[in-house]
Amino acid sequence: MGIPAIGHLLIAAHFWFGCYYDWNFVKIPVEIADLGDNLLNTHKLKFLTYWDALLQSVFFTICFLNDIFGTNDENPKTKPVIRKIKDVMLPVLAFPLSMFVGLTFWGLYAVNRELVFPKLIDQFFPTWLNHLMHTNIMIFTLMETLLSYRKYPSRKVGLSIFVLFMLSYLVWILYLHSYTNKWVYPVLNVLSFPFRIVFFLSNFGFAVVVYVLGEKINNLRWGKRAVSVSGKTRKQKKN
């Protein structure tokens, strides 16, 4: 089954358009949200949401290319490179990052939206774009997980790559703060240093949770066929 090629193309196009629109047309005045753009000119690349939107754009483009030039067979005799990239990219980055971004955003939004997306920004950031960046990312990656078969890599490898990706983003925002003395997210402004440490550690813990969640959903959907390499290894040791 799976999402058809035209579906992958439309999903990819809508993410690419969202990135294009956000980059070129969403201009938030400094007096509304001063994030230090005038010092490092990082524009949207300071936000994990934008990193994720770009990642989803690339991932669903790869899905489309695999539909055209690769294969969607469950166990092909030989896997084209494009299919190998697709099968690794979804579990290792696309699914866990989309769930992390979406769930943390809407979670903080529900508690106190001023900590993550101040109401004053609404007049500059369209509602449809907000949902594209923070809701659609979860919907479409979950659909891909449920409709397309794949085997997860070993948890050690997959989780290491995802945590390394998240760590690189943490280093990035700390670097930006060191030069601008401004935090990318309002929530970090209201936290003292010890609570920032707790906040960062909690987010890394949650990142691990969403990665394992994706693995569990995949295994429940596809049964024994989708048991990860690490799961096979554990079974072999028991025998």
Secondary structure, 3 states (H helix, E strand, C coil): CCCCHHHHHHHHHHHHHHHHHHHHHCCCCCCCCCCCHHHHCCHHHHCHHHHHHHHHHHHHHHHHHHHHHCCCCCCCCCCCHHHHHHHHHHHHHHHHHHHHHHHHHHHHHHHHHHHCCCHHHHHCCCHHHHHHHHHHHHHHHHHHHHHCCCCCCCHHHHHHHHHHHHHHHHHHHHHHHHHHCCCCCHHHHCCCHHHHHHHHHHHHHHHHHHHHHHHHHHHHHHHHHHCCHHHHHHHHHHC
